[in-house]
Amino acid sequence: MNTFAKSNLLQWPLGIVLGIVAALVAMPFLGGAPKAAPRSTVGALQSDCDGAIEELVIHYTPDSAEIVSVPYRDFLRALPVLTVHVVVRRQADFETLRAFVGATSCKLNPVVVDHEITSWSRDRWLALSPAGGARAVTILSPKGELGADVWPQRKGDESAGESLAKALAPNAVAVRSELFFDGGDFVADDETVFVTPNVRRRNLQLTVETEAELRHRLEKILGREVVLLDTPLDHHAGMYLMAAGNRTVLVGDPRAARAALSLEQAAAQPLKGGPDFSEKTCAAFDAVAEQCAKAGYSVKRIPLAPGKDGRTYLTYLNAILDQRDGQRVVYMPTFDGAEALNEAAAKVWQSAGYEVRPVNCTSSYRLFGSLRCLVSVLRRG
């Protein structure tokens, strides 16, 4: 800080000076913020697998009803007592979804926003846990949304984090990052965050100069060790990788899917162009498993059938995990016409210590996403 600035600060009231200092401390970590949360109140990125879920967020629009209604119904009916914030454009949209879902143990809370949205809530933001005795979750939104310049709903998604924080104040605060990312680019446990190559591609030579700088920024923001994945798989992390707790991760395995199916069953799988069990594709998933093992994790492989389009996956990793009352639960996607894979995947989750609660995601996987893509965890106990 230069001498002129110092001399002017000395003339200002102490409260103003302390406020400026707090803002300067927080900004390098969190970027520009509609509401700047003091860094001392901001904890680490919430784990995908540790702790009891207290609050969830989903989006619902009438034009996505065919895609999301059945997954939402199965998922919401299976939840215990907790709160699900449902982001909608109109109260009538919320009532339509609630009527379709029927009775639930969870509480559905409508959040009506004044901008367009899509139903893919996961990518809109990351949730950083409160710290230092604070209550407010920090909702960290990316610098911008891919496709926002040509897709009105995606442009509206840029404001989802701020709108949610406004509706839930003072229990949430919105912060805008200086980095580009999708929420689906991250999978975390209580020690490590695994980050897709997409984050590297979107930020190198644009928001950061080097990979080392990117890792440093991410670790400061997320409060955890960062593993930048090297896999060539062009998908969000939860499509092929999931943290399971106790320094264990599950990684998709096309070979296991192939072994679980007869030739006729493999050909009949509901995938665009049929399943891709090529050695090149299998090797890409193997590379993810190897990198996780090098990071000190125990790796379990789980059947996963990728389509030949490279985007459509029958994946059992795009799940929501809960831990409460001494029990781990996985809300696991299932798919019509893939019963052999559904069963084989459930056995792997059970071997990892999870109770499996199935959620039919047949209607959503064809659009390259599944349960985790539709659901964001806002708060864990």
C-alpha positions as CSV (number, residue, x, y, z in Angstrom):
1,M,0.0,0.0,0.0
2,N,1.5,3.4,-0.9
3,T,2.3,6.3,1.5
4,F,-0.7,8.4,0.2
5,A,-3.1,5.6,0.9
6,K,-1.7,5.0,4.4
7,S,-2.0,8.6,5.4
8,N,-5.6,8.8,4.2
9,L,-6.5,5.6,6.1
10,L,-5.1,7.2,9.3
11,Q,-7.7,10.0,8.9
12,W,-10.7,7.6,8.6
13,P,-12.7,6.1,11.4
14,L,-11.3,2.9,12.8
15,G,-14.3,0.8,11.7
16,I,-13.9,1.8,8.1
17,V,-10.2,1.0,8.1
18,L,-10.9,-2.4,9.6
19,G,-13.6,-3.1,7.0
20,I,-11.2,-2.2,4.1
21,V,-8.5,-4.5,5.6
22,A,-10.9,-7.4,5.9
23,A,-12.0,-6.9,2.3
24,L,-8.4,-6.9,1.1
25,V,-7.7,-10.1,3.0
26,A,-10.7,-11.9,1.5
27,M,-10.5,-10.8,-2.1
28,P,-7.4,-12.7,-3.2
29,F,-9.1,-15.9,-2.1
30,L,-12.7,-15.4,-3.2
31,G,-12.6,-12.9,-6.1
32,G,-15.1,-10.1,-6.6
33,A,-18.1,-10.5,-4.3
34,P,-21.6,-9.2,-4.4
35,K,-21.5,-9.8,-0.6
36,A,-17.9,-10.2,0.7
37,A,-17.7,-12.7,3.5
38,P,-14.8,-12.3,5.9
39,R,-12.4,-15.1,5.3
40,S,-12.5,-16.2,8.9
41,T,-16.1,-17.2,8.5
42,V,-15.5,-19.2,5.3
43,G,-14.5,-22.9,5.6
44,A,-13.5,-25.5,3.1
45,L,-15.4,-26.9,0.1
46,Q,-18.1,-29.3,1.5
47,S,-17.3,-33.0,1.1
48,D,-19.4,-35.1,-1.3
49,C,-19.5,-38.0,1.2
50,D,-18.9,-36.9,4.8
51,G,-21.5,-35.6,7.1
52,A,-25.3,-35.5,7.3
53,I,-27.1,-33.6,4.6
54,E,-29.2,-30.7,6.0
55,E,-30.1,-28.7,2.9
56,L,-30.2,-29.4,-0.8
57,V,-31.0,-27.3,-3.9
58,I,-32.8,-28.3,-7.1
59,H,-34.1,-26.3,-10.0
60,Y,-37.4,-27.0,-11.8
61,T,-38.8,-25.6,-15.0
62,P,-41.9,-26.8,-16.8
63,D,-40.0,-27.4,-20.1
64,S,-37.7,-29.9,-18.3
65,A,-40.5,-31.9,-16.7
66,E,-40.0,-34.9,-18.9
67,I,-36.3,-35.0,-17.9
68,V,-36.4,-34.3,-14.2
69,S,-39.8,-35.3,-12.8
70,V,-39.2,-39.0,-12.2
71,P,-35.6,-38.6,-10.8
72,Y,-36.9,-35.9,-8.5
73,R,-39.9,-38.0,-7.4
74,D,-37.7,-41.1,-6.6
75,F,-35.1,-39.0,-4.9
76,L,-37.2,-36.7,-2.8
77,R,-39.5,-39.5,-1.6
78,A,-36.4,-41.5,-0.4
79,L,-34.9,-38.6,1.7
80,P,-35.1,-38.3,5.4
81,V,-36.1,-35.1,7.3
82,L,-34.1,-32.3,5.7
83,T,-34.8,-29.2,3.6
84,V,-34.8,-29.0,-0.2
85,H,-34.8,-25.6,-1.7
86,V,-36.6,-25.7,-5.1
87,V,-35.6,-22.9,-7.4
88,V,-38.4,-21.9,-9.8
89,R,-39.5,-19.0,-11.9
90,R,-43.1,-19.1,-10.6
91,Q,-44.9,-20.4,-7.5
92,A,-47.2,-22.4,-9.8
93,D,-44.2,-24.4,-11.1
94,F,-43.3,-25.4,-7.6
95,E,-46.8,-26.5,-6.9
96,T,-46.8,-28.6,-10.1
97,L,-43.6,-30.4,-9.0
98,R,-44.8,-30.9,-5.4
99,A,-48.1,-32.4,-6.6
100,F,-46.2,-34.9,-8.9
101,V,-43.7,-35.9,-6.2
102,G,-46.4,-36.4,-3.5
103,A,-45.8,-37.0,0.2
104,T,-42.2,-36.7,1.4
105,S,-40.3,-36.6,4.7
106,C,-38.2,-33.8,3.5
107,K,-39.4,-30.2,3.5
108,L,-39.7,-28.6,0.1
109,N,-39.1,-24.8,0.2
110,P,-39.8,-22.7,-3.0
111,V,-37.3,-20.1,-4.0
112,V,-38.9,-18.0,-6.8
113,V,-36.3,-16.1,-8.9
114,D,-36.8,-13.3,-11.4
115,H,-34.5,-14.7,-14.1
116,E,-34.4,-17.7,-16.5
117,I,-32.9,-21.0,-15.2
118,T,-32.1,-24.5,-16.4
119,S,-32.7,-27.6,-14.3
120,W,-29.0,-28.5,-14.0
121,S,-28.3,-27.0,-10.6
122,R,-25.0,-28.7,-9.8
123,D,-22.8,-26.5,-12.1
124,R,-24.0,-23.2,-10.9
125,W,-21.9,-22.9,-7.7
126,L,-19.8,-24.5,-5.0
127,A,-20.8,-24.5,-1.3
128,L,-18.1,-23.6,1.2
129,S,-18.9,-24.6,4.8
130,P,-19.2,-22.0,7.5
131,A,-16.2,-21.6,9.8
132,G,-15.4,-19.8,13.1
133,G,-18.8,-20.3,14.6
134,A,-20.6,-18.7,11.7
135,R,-23.9,-20.0,10.3
136,A,-23.8,-18.7,6.7
137,V,-22.7,-21.0,3.9
138,T,-20.7,-19.3,1.2
139,I,-22.1,-19.9,-2.3
140,L,-19.2,-19.5,-4.7
141,S,-20.2,-18.9,-8.3
142,P,-17.9,-19.1,-11.3
143,K,-16.6,-16.1,-13.2
144,G,-19.1,-16.9,-15.9
145,E,-21.3,-19.6,-17.5
146,L,-20.4,-21.4,-20.7
147,G,-22.9,-20.6,-23.4
148,A,-24.4,-17.7,-21.6
149,D,-24.0,-15.4,-24.6
150,V,-26.3,-17.6,-26.8
151,W,-28.5,-19.5,-24.3
152,P,-30.9,-17.2,-22.3
153,Q,-31.6,-19.9,-19.6
154,R,-27.9,-20.4,-19.1
155,K,-27.4,-16.6,-18.9
156,G,-30.0,-16.7,-16.1
157,D,-28.1,-19.5,-14.4
158,E,-25.3,-17.0,-13.8
159,S,-27.4,-15.3,-11.2
160,A,-28.6,-18.5,-9.4
161,G,-26.0,-18.3,-6.6
162,E,-26.8,-14.6,-5.8
163,S,-30.6,-15.3,-6.0
164,L,-30.3,-18.2,-3.7
165,A,-28.2,-16.4,-1.1
166,K,-30.6,-13.4,-1.2
167,A,-33.6,-15.7,-0.5
168,L,-31.8,-17.6,2.3
169,A,-30.1,-14.6,4.0
170,P,-28.6,-14.4,6.6
171,N,-27.8,-18.2,6.3
172,A,-26.1,-17.9,3.0
173,V,-23.8,-15.3,1.3
174,A,-22.9,-15.1,-2.4
175,V,-19.4,-14.7,-3.7
176,R,-18.2,-14.4,-7.3
177,S,-14.9,-16.2,-8.1
178,E,-12.3,-14.9,-10.5
179,L,-12.0,-18.4,-11.9
180,F,-14.1,-20.2,-14.6
181,F,-15.5,-23.6,-13.6
182,D,-18.6,-25.8,-13.4
183,G,-19.6,-27.1,-10.0
184,G,-19.5,-30.6,-11.6
185,D,-15.8,-30.2,-12.2
186,F,-15.1,-31.0,-8.6
187,V,-15.4,-34.1,-6.4
188,A,-14.3,-33.8,-2.8
189,D,-14.0,-35.7,0.5
190,D,-12.9,-34.1,3.8
191,E,-9.2,-33.9,2.7
192,T,-8.9,-33.7,-1.1
193,V,-10.6,-32.1,-4.1
194,F,-10.3,-33.8,-7.5
195,V,-10.6,-31.3,-10.3
196,T,-11.2,-32.1,-14.0
197,P,-8.9,-30.9,-16.8
198,N,-11.7,-28.6,-17.9
199,V,-10.8,-26.2,-15.1
200,R,-7.2,-26.1,-16.4
201,R,-8.3,-25.5,-20.0
202,R,-10.7,-22.7,-19.1
203,N,-8.3,-20.8,-16.9
204,L,-4.7,-21.2,-18.1
205,Q,-3.4,-18.1,-19.8
206,L,-6.7,-16.4,-19.1
207,T,-7.2,-16.1,-15.3
208,V,-3.9,-17.7,-14.3
209,E,-0.5,-18.0,-16.0
210,T,0.6,-21.5,-14.8
211,E,-0.8,-24.7,-13.6
212,A,1.0,-24.2,-10.3
213,E,-0.7,-20.9,-9.8
214,L,-4.1,-22.5,-10.6
215,R,-3.5,-25.2,-8.0
216,H,-2.4,-22.6,-5.4
217,R,-5.5,-20.5,-6.0
218,L,-7.8,-23.5,-5.8
219,E,-6.3,-24.7,-2.6
220,K,-6.7,-21.3,-1.0
221,I,-10.3,-21.0,-2.2
222,L,-11.4,-24.5,-1.4
223,G,-9.4,-25.1,1.7
224,R,-8.3,-28.6,0.7
225,E,-5.5,-30.3,-1.2
226,V,-6.1,-30.3,-4.9
227,V,-5.5,-33.1,-7.4
228,L,-5.7,-31.8,-11.0
229,L,-6.8,-34.8,-13.0
230,D,-5.0,-35.6,-16.2
231,T,-7.6,-37.8,-17.8
232,P,-8.7,-37.1,-21.4
233,L,-12.3,-37.9,-20.5
234,D,-14.4,-34.9,-21.5
235,H,-17.0,-35.0,-18.7
236,H,-17.7,-33.7,-15.3
237,A,-15.9,-35.5,-12.5
238,G,-18.9,-37.1,-10.9
239,M,-19.6,-38.9,-14.2
240,Y,-16.6,-41.2,-13.7
241,L,-15.3,-40.6,-10.1
242,M,-16.8,-40.3,-6.7
243,A,-15.3,-40.0,-3.2
244,A,-16.7,-42.6,-0.8
245,G,-15.0,-41.6,2.5
246,N,-12.2,-43.2,4.5
247,R,-9.7,-42.1,1.7
248,T,-11.5,-44.3,-0.8
249,V,-12.8,-43.4,-4.2
250,L,-14.9,-45.3,-6.8
251,V,-13.8,-45.0,-10.4
252,G,-15.8,-46.2,-13.4
253,D,-14.7,-49.4,-15.2
254,P,-16.0,-50.1,-18.7
255,R,-14.3,-53.6,-18.6
256,A,-16.4,-54.5,-15.5
257,A,-19.5,-53.4,-17.4
258,R,-18.5,-55.5,-20.4
259,A,-17.9,-58.5,-18.2
260,A,-21.4,-58.1,-16.6
261,L,-23.2,-58.3,-19.9
262,S,-23.6,-60.9,-22.6
263,L,-23.0,-59.8,-26.2
264,E,-26.8,-59.5,-26.7
265,Q,-27.2,-57.5,-23.5
266,A,-24.3,-55.2,-24.4
267,A,-25.8,-54.4,-27.8
268,A,-29.2,-53.7,-26.2
269,Q,-27.9,-51.1,-23.7
270,P,-29.7,-47.7,-24.1
271,L,-26.7,-45.8,-25.3
272,K,-26.2,-43.7,-28.4
273,G,-24.4,-45.8,-30.9
274,G,-24.1,-48.6,-28.4
275,P,-21.5,-49.0,-25.6
276,D,-17.9,-48.1,-26.1
277,F,-15.7,-50.8,-24.6
278,S,-12.6,-50.0,-26.7
279,E,-9.2,-50.3,-25.2
280,K,-8.6,-46.6,-25.6
281,T,-11.7,-45.7,-23.6
282,C,-10.9,-48.3,-20.9
283,A,-7.4,-47.0,-20.6
284,A,-8.7,-43.5,-20.0
285,F,-10.7,-44.7,-17.0
286,D,-7.7,-46.7,-15.8
287,A,-5.6,-43.5,-15.9
288,V,-8.1,-41.9,-13.5
289,A,-7.8,-44.8,-11.1
290,E,-4.0,-44.8,-11.3
291,Q,-3.8,-41.0,-10.5
292,C,-6.1,-41.4,-7.5
293,A,-4.0,-44.3,-6.2
294,K,-0.9,-42.2,-6.6
295,A,-2.6,-39.5,-4.5
296,G,-2.8,-42.1,-1.7
297,Y,-6.4,-43.3,-2.2
298,S,-7.8,-46.8,-2.1
299,V,-9.6,-47.3,-5.4
300,K,-12.7,-49.4,-6.0
301,R,-13.8,-50.0,-9.6
302,I,-17.5,-49.9,-10.5
303,P,-19.2,-50.9,-13.8
304,L,-19.8,-48.0,-16.1
305,A,-20.9,-48.2,-19.7
306,P,-19.9,-45.2,-21.9
307,G,-21.6,-44.6,-25.2
308,K,-19.8,-44.3,-28.4
309,D,-20.7,-40.6,-28.6
310,G,-18.3,-40.1,-25.7
311,R,-20.9,-38.2,-23.6
312,T,-23.7,-40.6,-22.8
313,Y,-22.8,-42.7,-19.8
314,L,-24.7,-45.3,-17.8
315,T,-22.8,-44.2,-14.6
316,Y,-23.5,-45.1,-11.0
317,L,-21.1,-42.5,-9.7
318,N,-23.2,-39.4,-10.4
319,A,-24.9,-40.0,-7.1
320,I,-25.8,-38.1,-3.9
321,L,-24.1,-39.5,-0.7
322,D,-25.3,-39.1,2.9
323,Q,-23.8,-40.0,6.2
324,R,-25.9,-40.0,9.3
325,D,-26.7,-42.1,12.4
326,G,-23.6,-44.2,11.8
327,Q,-24.8,-45.2,8.3
328,R,-23.7,-44.2,4.8
329,V,-26.4,-44.0,2.1
330,V,-26.0,-43.7,-1.6
331,Y,-28.9,-42.4,-3.8
332,M,-27.7,-44.3,-6.8
333,P,-28.9,-43.7,-10.4
334,T,-30.5,-46.7,-12.1
335,F,-31.6,-47.1,-15.8
336,D,-34.3,-49.0,-17.5
337,G,-33.0,-51.8,-19.7
338,A,-29.7,-52.0,-17.8
339,E,-30.8,-54.2,-14.9
340,A,-27.6,-56.3,-15.0
341,L,-25.5,-53.2,-14.6
342,N,-27.8,-51.7,-12.0
343,E,-27.4,-54.9,-9.9
344,A,-23.6,-55.1,-10.3
345,A,-23.1,-51.4,-9.4
346,A,-25.3,-51.7,-6.3
347,K,-23.0,-54.6,-5.1
348,V,-19.9,-52.4,-5.4
349,W,-21.5,-49.6,-3.4
350,Q,-22.6,-52.1,-0.8
351,S,-19.0,-53.4,-0.6
352,A,-17.9,-49.9,0.2
353,G,-20.3,-49.8,3.2
354,Y,-23.3,-48.0,1.7
355,E,-27.0,-48.7,1.8
356,V,-28.3,-48.3,-1.8
357,R,-31.4,-46.3,-2.5
358,P,-32.2,-46.4,-6.3
359,V,-33.2,-43.4,-8.2
360,N,-34.5,-43.9,-11.8
361,C,-32.5,-41.5,-14.1
362,T,-33.5,-43.0,-17.4
363,S,-35.1,-39.7,-18.5
364,S,-32.0,-37.6,-17.7
365,Y,-28.9,-39.6,-18.7
366,R,-29.7,-39.2,-22.4
367,L,-28.9,-35.5,-22.0
368,F,-25.5,-36.3,-20.6
369,G,-26.3,-35.9,-16.9
370,S,-27.7,-37.8,-14.0
371,L,-28.7,-37.3,-10.3
372,R,-25.7,-35.3,-9.1
373,C,-26.0,-33.0,-12.1
374,L,-29.5,-32.1,-10.9
375,V,-28.9,-31.8,-7.2
376,S,-26.6,-29.5,-5.2
377,V,-25.8,-30.0,-1.5
378,L,-25.9,-26.6,0.2
379,R,-25.2,-27.7,3.8
380,R,-24.0,-30.7,5.7
381,G,-24.0,-31.3,9.4
